[in-house]
Amino acid sequence: MTSLRAYILSYDIANAKRLRAMRKLAKAFGRPLQYSVFVCLLRREDRVRLAARVEGLIDRREDRVVILDIGSVADRESWIPPMEVIGRQDIPAPRSAVIV
């Protein structure tokens, strides 16, 4: 049995193009908690693949990505994130540009 681990993926990306690419990558590996914070349930090899893709995407001088291991997970279906949300419970839709 392949063990799953839960991770918090958080990023601060300086460039708009890289930011869009990072959000797309984060959505491929996890689900959003806030604008630039995702929860990911990953096997070890997926975690390594995520880190490699992040390395190829960011500029180390301008950007920062944190992958925080928050522990093992029995299975994807029954896992409940160990968190407390205070305030608005929904995840806001991404803002889009308005052309006037």
C-alpha positions as CSV (number, residue, x, y, z in Angstrom):
1,M,0.0,0.0,0.0
2,T,1.3,3.4,-1.0
3,S,1.2,5.8,1.9
4,L,-0.3,9.3,1.5
5,R,0.8,12.4,3.3
6,A,-0.9,15.7,3.6
7,Y,1.0,18.9,2.6
8,I,0.2,22.6,2.7
9,L,1.5,24.2,-0.5
10,S,1.9,28.0,-0.2
11,Y,3.5,30.4,-2.7
12,D,4.5,34.0,-3.2
13,I,5.3,34.6,-6.9
14,A,6.5,38.0,-8.1
15,N,5.7,37.7,-11.8
16,A,2.1,37.5,-13.1
17,K,2.9,34.9,-15.8
18,R,4.7,32.6,-13.3
19,L,1.9,33.2,-10.8
20,R,-0.7,31.9,-13.2
21,A,1.5,28.9,-14.0
22,M,2.0,28.2,-10.3
23,R,-1.7,28.3,-9.6
24,K,-2.3,25.9,-12.4
25,L,0.3,23.6,-11.1
26,A,-1.0,23.8,-7.5
27,K,-4.5,23.0,-8.7
28,A,-3.2,19.9,-10.5
29,F,-1.8,18.6,-7.2
30,G,-4.2,19.9,-4.6
31,R,-7.2,22.0,-3.7
32,P,-7.3,25.6,-2.7
33,L,-7.7,26.8,0.9
34,Q,-7.0,30.5,0.0
35,Y,-5.6,32.4,-2.9
36,S,-2.1,31.0,-2.7
37,V,-2.5,28.2,-0.2
38,F,-3.4,24.7,-1.2
39,V,-3.8,21.3,0.6
40,C,-2.3,18.4,-1.3
41,L,-2.6,14.7,-0.5
42,L,0.4,13.1,-2.1
43,R,2.4,9.9,-2.3
44,R,6.2,10.4,-1.9
45,E,6.8,10.2,-5.6
46,D,4.1,12.8,-6.3
47,R,5.7,15.1,-3.7
48,V,9.1,14.8,-5.4
49,R,7.5,15.4,-8.8
50,L,5.7,18.5,-7.4
51,A,8.9,19.9,-6.0
52,A,10.7,19.3,-9.3
53,R,8.0,21.1,-11.3
54,V,8.1,24.1,-8.8
55,E,11.9,24.3,-9.3
56,G,11.5,24.6,-13.0
57,L,8.8,27.2,-12.7
58,I,10.0,29.8,-10.2
59,D,12.7,32.4,-10.1
60,R,14.6,31.7,-6.8
61,R,15.6,35.3,-6.5
62,E,12.1,36.6,-6.6
63,D,9.7,33.8,-5.7
64,R,9.1,31.6,-2.6
65,V,7.2,28.3,-2.4
66,V,6.7,26.4,0.9
67,I,5.7,22.7,1.0
68,L,4.8,21.9,4.6
69,D,4.3,18.2,5.6
70,I,1.3,18.0,8.0
71,G,1.3,14.2,8.4
72,S,0.1,10.9,7.2
73,V,-3.3,10.2,5.7
74,A,-5.2,6.9,5.8
75,D,-7.1,7.5,2.5
76,R,-8.2,10.5,0.3
77,E,-11.9,9.9,0.8
78,S,-12.1,10.0,4.6
79,W,-9.4,12.7,5.3
80,I,-10.6,15.8,7.0
81,P,-8.0,18.7,7.1
82,P,-6.9,19.4,10.7
83,M,-7.8,23.1,10.6
84,E,-10.1,25.7,12.0
85,V,-11.4,28.4,9.6
86,I,-12.5,31.6,11.2
87,G,-14.5,34.0,9.1
88,R,-15.9,33.4,5.6
89,Q,-16.0,29.7,4.8
90,D,-16.0,29.7,1.0
91,I,-13.0,30.0,-1.2
92,P,-13.3,33.3,-3.3
93,A,-13.3,32.9,-7.1
94,P,-10.1,34.3,-8.7
95,R,-10.4,37.9,-9.6
96,S,-10.4,38.7,-13.3
97,A,-9.4,41.8,-15.2
98,V,-12.1,44.4,-16.1
99,I,-11.6,46.3,-19.3
100,V,-13.3,49.6,-19.4
